[in-house]
């Protein structure tokens, strides 16, 4: 304890003076404890001293035991070495005796085998000289096995002599066998009854000889068999393309007549199979020479007949010997026009293209496969196209004939086309479209049965040209001419006048072009699945599909042009109405009724014939044409009085309602949301223009800028002319209008001073020469102006301007009369 702890302990033990009486007993207790601890310490020291002495004694004993163990180990090792030496001395003589016994046994065995080999070779020599082939074949096997035991002794003179003698005997056997086989097929087999049996036994000898002997014998036999074939069909009489079928008849007869004779060959030799391979190669070579020697193009019928017979022969060989696979769909693209209507024909074509041709796996064998010899049928050699591939470079005449035939069929289909659809038809497609694809399918079937290489790819190119020609026929059938916004954008001059029948024909053309667009893509997909893979990337119908897409667009634009022409007739009637002399506002005008009648008669048929997507396209084009045309037609009218403007405003509302009802008439209202917004926006421009004409003279400029912020000064001048202002009165208003600018960019801040405090942006205007010429002649809707207005469609100027106009009218709220106030109180 430190000083402070000691003091605290003492103070704790003796807190008071009275407690000091316990000091003496405490001291005695402490001294007693000290003595007890000293005794324990002394005892522990004695015990530790005794333990150290005992540990030294134990260590010395352990060291002595280890030394004794090491001595015993060395002694055991010495005795083991002495025992090993003794055993080696005992076994040395025994090992010598064992080696001697082994060498004697090997020598006896070798000598015994040598005796057997000498005897077997002598016997084989006798058998070879006597042509005892059956016995010689067994003896050959025995000698071959014996010779394998003397491979290590081939440097010994006696063994070398025996091997050379055996080699000579095998050569003698080979010469005898080849000599005997040379008489096969000469008629001797019928004279000598045992010749076939002898040759059959000779085959056993050939199997016992080297494999090269069998290959040489089979090749020699096949070449000799085909010698007469080459001599016969290389002559001038039969070396012709039209005699191709006789070649295959010759080999078939040969195989049938010699079937019994050729049974002498072991089945494992596959002699007929090898013979047919060699026959096909020789035939291919001769046919190539015949085709190359033709000075003119071969006759298509004769060429196709030869090719067809060749393909049939190849199929027979493939079926007989195996090897090479062919999908059953190669010759199973069935005609689907028997007992079915046109709709079912189209469905059948699509289904079979997708189902059957998709499973085709006929990848054609390359030239290197044709020149490859395989001795085992079914091991990979493909008889298909081994001969027929030589016709490929000469099938251009066939493709030319197919193209000519398809074009003739196309012309006939167009001539016989009624351009009408039978009642109850579900697809509203012209029969010529479906018939054309049926004809194309048959052409594809014919060609795919002949080849699936370059010729099929060339035929695909023909299909492309035929379909493009059909697209041109559909294009030419559309009514010519046209005018208006859509026609001006396409560069077509003149007007299009379409009857109800013309409109139905246009719809049929649209549906037919869509059908051709889709089916041509399916056709390309089907061809890509059966054609050789190297041509797959080139099989696509994008250009053809673009052609039919162009036909669809042109047809729909033509349809809109026809409605424009009808609409223009009513617009011309509108301009002939004396709007300045109307005394009262009545029912809607006659031209509005005519427009309603015209749309009511045509739109329902169009809605039922056109698909929703194309009907929507038609609506968009129609809206982009009729609304701006009606707007520009107001400028073509003569002077318009207040009553005339009110009547025209009523007519505008009626026309707007009629145009908005077009989707309902076509029974496709669900797809016309954007169309309704567009019509409402465009017709609002015409309403705004008429409200400008109804506005007072003193506020006409502000009203024009508010309702028609995109209007031009030339149009504003025409508005003043429609209101009946004289040139002198117009000039001051025009000057003020040009100073302030044609458009208001900010709404007035307060109703009392709205007109005075409006923030006006002055925009300089430079009229084009074309617009100036149009203004001088009283016609605003020139070609250039029409294109400009068409480009400005959809900007929403009318709705924005109308909000600004409402702000301006607040300035006149204190006025209780006047046409301006009455107009907006209505």
LUMGU-607180 format. One record per residue (C-alpha): residue in three letters; y, z, x. Coordinates in steps of 0.5 Angstrom, whole numbers, plus 500, padded with zeros to 3 digits. Layout:
N
ALAYZX ...
% end
This chain:
826
UNK500500500 UNK507499502 UNK512504503 UNK515504496 UNK508504492 UNK506510496 UNK512514494 UNK510511487 UNK503513487 UNK505520490 UNK511521484 UNK506519479 UNK500524481 UNK505530482 UNK511528477 UNK513536477 UNK514541482 UNK509545478 UNK504540479 UNK504541487 UNK499546486 UNK494541486 UNK495538493 UNK490542496 UNK484540492 UNK486533492 UNK487533500 UNK480536500 UNK477531496 UNK480525500 UNK477528507 UNK470529503 UNK471521501 UNK473520509 UNK467523511 UNK462520507 UNK465513509 UNK464514516 UNK457516515 UNK455509511 UNK459505517 UNK455509522 UNK448507518 UNK450500518 UNK451499525 UNK445502527 UNK441498522 UNK445491525 UNK443493532 UNK435494530 UNK435487526 UNK438483533 UNK432486537 UNK427483532 UNK430476531 UNK430475539 UNK423477539 UNK421472533 UNK425466536 UNK421467543 UNK414467539 UNK416461535 UNK418457542 UNK411459545 UNK408456539 UNK411450539 UNK409449546 UNK402450545 UNK402445539 UNK405440544 UNK400441549 UNK394440544 UNK398433541 UNK398430548 UNK390432549 UNK388429542 UNK392422544 UNK388422551 UNK382422547 UNK384417542 UNK385412548 UNK379413551 UNK375412544 UNK379406543 UNK377403550 UNK370405549 UNK369401542 UNK372395545 UNK367395551 UNK362396545 UNK364390541 UNK366385546 UNK359382547 UNK358382539 UNK364378538 UNK362373543 UNK355372539 UNK359371533 UNK363366535 UNK357362538 UNK354363531 UNK360360528 UNK361354532 UNK353352532 UNK354352524 UNK360348524 UNK356343529 UNK350343525 UNK354341518 UNK358336522 UNK352332524 UNK348333518 UNK355330514 UNK355325520 UNK348323518 UNK349322511 UNK356318512 UNK352313517 UNK346313512 UNK351312506 UNK355306509 UNK349303511 UNK347303504 UNK354301501 UNK354295506 UNK347293503 UNK350294496 UNK356290497 UNK352284500 UNK348284494 UNK354285489 UNK351291486 UNK357294483 UNK355300479 UNK351303485 UNK357301490 UNK362305486 UNK358311486 UNK357310493 UNK364309494 UNK366315491 UNK361319496 UNK363316502 UNK370317500 UNK369324500 UNK365324506 UNK370321510 UNK375327508 UNK371332512 UNK372327518 UNK380327518 UNK380332524 UNK375327528 UNK378321527 UNK380320535 UNK372320536 UNK370313538 UNK364314533 UNK368316527 UNK373311529 UNK367306529 UNK365308522 UNK371308519 UNK373301521 UNK366299518 UNK367302512 UNK374299511 UNK371292512 UNK366294507 UNK371295502 UNK375289504 UNK368285503 UNK367289496 UNK375287494 UNK373279496 UNK367279492 UNK370282486 UNK376278486 UNK372272487 UNK367274481 UNK374275477 UNK376268478 UNK371265474 UNK373269468 UNK376265463 UNK373259465 UNK367259460 UNK362261465 UNK362268461 UNK358264456 UNK353261460 UNK352267464 UNK350273460 UNK350278465 UNK357276468 UNK361280463 UNK357286465 UNK357285472 UNK365284472 UNK365291468 UNK361294473 UNK366291478 UNK372294475 UNK368301477 UNK369299484 UNK376297483 UNK377304481 UNK374307487 UNK378303491 UNK385304493 UNK390304487 UNK394298490 UNK387294489 UNK387295482 UNK395293481 UNK393287485 UNK387285481 UNK391286474 UNK397282477 UNK393276479 UNK389276473 UNK395276468 UNK399271472 UNK392266472 UNK392267464 UNK399265464 UNK399259468 UNK397255463 UNK402258458 UNK407256464 UNK405249464 UNK404248457 UNK411250455 UNK415247461 UNK413240459 UNK419236456 UNK415236449 UNK415244448 UNK421246452 UNK425246446 UNK429252443 UNK425250436 UNK419251439 UNK420258441 UNK415260435 UNK410257438 UNK410261444 UNK409267441 UNK403264437 UNK400262443 UNK400269446 UNK397272440 UNK392267439 UNK390268447 UNK390276445 UNK385275439 UNK380270442 UNK380274449 UNK380281445 UNK372282446 UNK372279453 UNK378283456 UNK374289454 UNK371289460 UNK377292463 UNK378300463 UNK382302457 UNK386306462 UNK388299466 UNK392297460 UNK391290461 UNK394287455 UNK400291455 UNK401289462 UNK400281460 UNK405282455 UNK410285459 UNK409279464 UNK409274458 UNK416276456 UNK419276463 UNK416269463 UNK419267456 UNK425270457 UNK426266464 UNK424259460 UNK429261454 UNK435262459 UNK433255462 UNK433252456 UNK439255453 UNK443253460 UNK441246460 UNK444245453 UNK450240453 UNK452242447 UNK453248442 UNK446250440 UNK445249432 UNK446255429 UNK440255424 UNK435253430 UNK438259434 UNK438264429 UNK431262427 UNK429263435 UNK432269435 UNK429272429 UNK422270431 UNK423273438 UNK425280435 UNK419280430 UNK415279436 UNK418284440 UNK417289434 UNK410287434 UNK409289441 UNK413295440 UNK409297434 UNK402295438 UNK404298445 UNK409304443 UNK415305448 UNK422304445 UNK424307439 UNK428303433 UNK431307427 UNK428305420 UNK435303418 UNK435297423 UNK432293417 UNK433298411 UNK441296409 UNK439294402 UNK443290398 UNK446294392 UNK448289388 UNK442288384 UNK443291377 UNK449295378 UNK456294376 UNK462293381 UNK464300381 UNK457302383 UNK456297388 UNK462300392 UNK460307391 UNK453305394 UNK456301400 UNK460308402 UNK454312401 UNK449308405 UNK454307411 UNK455314411 UNK447316410 UNK443311413 UNK448308419 UNK450315421 UNK442316423 UNK442310427 UNK439311434 UNK438304437 UNK441304444 UNK439298447 UNK436297454 UNK439295460 UNK437289464 UNK435294469 UNK430297464 UNK427290462 UNK425288470 UNK422295470 UNK414295470 UNK411301467 UNK403301467 UNK402306461 UNK404304454 UNK409309451 UNK412311458 UNK419309457 UNK418301457 UNK422298451 UNK419291449 UNK425291444 UNK431286447 UNK426284453 UNK427277451 UNK432277445 UNK437279450 UNK438272453 UNK440269446 UNK447274447 UNK451270451 UNK450264446 UNK451267439 UNK458265439 UNK457259434 UNK453264430 UNK460269430 UNK464262428 UNK459261422 UNK460268420 UNK467267420 UNK468261417 UNK463263411 UNK467270410 UNK474266410 UNK471261405 UNK468267401 UNK475270401 UNK478264398 UNK473263393 UNK474270391 UNK482269391 UNK481263386 UNK476267382 UNK480273381 UNK483274374 UNK488279377 UNK486284371 UNK481290370 UNK476291365 UNK477296360 UNK474303362 UNK474302369 UNK475308373 UNK478306380 UNK483300377 UNK481296383 UNK481288383 UNK474286383 UNK475281389 UNK476287394 UNK470290392 UNK466284393 UNK469282399 UNK467289402 UNK460287399 UNK460281403 UNK462284409 UNK456289408 UNK451283408 UNK454280414 UNK454286418 UNK446287415 UNK445280418 UNK448281425 UNK445288426 UNK438286425 UNK439281430 UNK444285436 UNK448291437 UNK451289443 UNK457284444 UNK456279438 UNK456285433 UNK463287437 UNK465280436 UNK463280428 UNK467287428 UNK473283430 UNK472277425 UNK472283420 UNK478285422 UNK481278421 UNK478277414 UNK481284412 UNK488282415 UNK487275411 UNK486279405 UNK492283406 UNK496277407 UNK493274400 UNK495281396 UNK502280400 UNK503273397 UNK501275390 UNK507280390 UNK513277386 UNK518274390 UNK525275391 UNK529282390 UNK536285390 UNK539292390 UNK539298395 UNK531298396 UNK531290397 UNK537290401 UNK534295406 UNK528290407 UNK532284408 UNK530280401 UNK534275398 UNK534274390 UNK532277384 UNK525280382 UNK524279375 UNK517282373 UNK514282366 UNK509287364 UNK503284366 UNK507283373 UNK508290373 UNK500292372 UNK498286377 UNK503290382 UNK499297381 UNK492293382 UNK495291388 UNK497298390 UNK490301388 UNK486295392 UNK490296398 UNK489303398 UNK481302397 UNK481297403 UNK485302407 UNK480307406 UNK474303406 UNK476299412 UNK476306416 UNK469308413 UNK466301415 UNK469302423 UNK466309423 UNK459306420 UNK459300426 UNK461305431 UNK455309430 UNK450303430 UNK453299436 UNK452299443 UNK456306446 UNK460301451 UNK463298445 UNK464304441 UNK471306443 UNK474299441 UNK471299434 UNK477302430 UNK481299424 UNK488302425 UNK491295425 UNK488293419 UNK490299415 UNK497298418 UNK497291414 UNK494295408 UNK499300408 UNK505295409 UNK502291403 UNK502298399 UNK509299401 UNK512292399 UNK508292393 UNK512299391 UNK518296393 UNK517290389 UNK516294383 UNK522298384 UNK526291385 UNK523289378 UNK526295375 UNK533294379 UNK533287376 UNK532289369 UNK537295370 UNK542290372 UNK542286366 UNK544292362 UNK549294367 UNK552287366 UNK552289359 UNK555295360 UNK561292364 UNK562287358 UNK564293353 UNK571293352 UNK572300354 UNK579300353 UNK579299346 UNK574304343 UNK577308338 UNK572313337 UNK566316341 UNK560315337 UNK552315339 UNK550312345 UNK551305347 UNK546299346 UNK545298353 UNK543305354 UNK538304348 UNK535298352 UNK534302358 UNK530307354 UNK526302351 UNK525298358 UNK523305361 UNK518307355 UNK515300355 UNK513300362 UNK513307365 UNK506310361 UNK502304364 UNK505305371 UNK503313371 UNK496311368 UNK495306374 UNK498309380 UNK495315384 UNK500321384 UNK502320391 UNK504313390 UNK507314383 UNK512319387 UNK513314392 UNK515310386 UNK520315383 UNK523317389 UNK525309391 UNK527308383 UNK532315383 UNK535312390 UNK536306387 UNK538307379 UNK543313380 UNK547310385 UNK547303382 UNK550306375 UNK555310379 UNK558303383 UNK557299376 UNK563304373 UNK567301378 UNK566294376 UNK568295369 UNK575293366 UNK580298364 UNK577305361 UNK581309356 UNK580316355 UNK576315349 UNK572310353 UNK571315358 UNK568320353 UNK564315350 UNK561313357 UNK560320359 UNK556321353 UNK552315355 UNK551318362 UNK548324360 UNK543320355 UNK541315361 UNK541322366 UNK536325360 UNK532318360 UNK531318368 UNK529325368 UNK524324362 UNK520318367 UNK515323370 UNK513325363 UNK513318360 UNK508317366 UNK504323365 UNK505326372 UNK511331371 UNK508336376 UNK509332382 UNK517330380 UNK521336382 UNK524333388 UNK525327383 UNK529331378 UNK533334383 UNK535328386 UNK537324379 UNK541330377 UNK545330383 UNK546322383 UNK548322376 UNK553328377 UNK557323381 UNK557319375 UNK559324371 UNK564327376 UNK567320377 UNK568319369 UNK571326369 UNK576324374 UNK578318370 UNK579323364 UNK584327368 UNK592327367 UNK596322372 UNK599328375 UNK593332377 UNK588325378 UNK589326386 UNK587333386 UNK581332381 UNK578326385 UNK578330392 UNK575336388 UNK570332385 UNK568327389 UNK570329396 UNK566324400 UNK570318396 UNK574313399 UNK581311398 UNK579304396 UNK575308391 UNK581312389 UNK585306388 UNK580303383 UNK580309379 UNK587308378 UNK586301376 UNK581303371 UNK586308368 UNK590302367 UNK596304372 UNK600299374 UNK601297382 UNK608300382 UNK605307379 UNK599307383 UNK603306390 UNK606313390 UNK600316388 UNK596313393 UNK602315398 UNK601322396 UNK593321396 UNK593318403 UNK598324406 UNK594329404 UNK587326405 UNK581324401 UNK578331401 UNK579338400 UNK575343405 UNK577350402 UNK577353395 UNK584356393 UNK585363393 UNK588365387 UNK588362380 UNK596361379 UNK597358385 UNK590354386 UNK593347387 UNK599349391 UNK595353396 UNK589349397 UNK587348404 UNK587341405 UNK584337411 UNK587330412 UNK582325415 UNK585318417 UNK581313413 UNK580306416 UNK577301411 UNK572296414 UNK574288412 UNK568288408 UNK570293403 UNK577290403 UNK575284401 UNK571287396 UNK577291393 UNK581285393 UNK576282388 UNK575288384 UNK568289386 UNK566295390 UNK558295390 UNK558289396 UNK552289400 UNK555293406 UNK557298401 UNK551299398 UNK547300404 UNK553305406 UNK552309399 UNK544308400 UNK545312407 UNK549317404 UNK544319398 UNK542326398 UNK548330401 UNK550334394 UNK557332394 UNK557332387 UNK555339386 UNK560342392 UNK566338389 UNK564340382 UNK565348384 UNK572346388 UNK574342381 UNK573349377 UNK577352382 UNK583347381 UNK583348374 UNK585355374 UNK592353375 UNK592350369 UNK589356365 UNK596357361 UNK596350358 UNK594350351 UNK594343350 UNK593336354 UNK587332355 UNK585335362 UNK585342358 UNK581339352 UNK576336357 UNK574343360 UNK574347354 UNK569343350 
% end
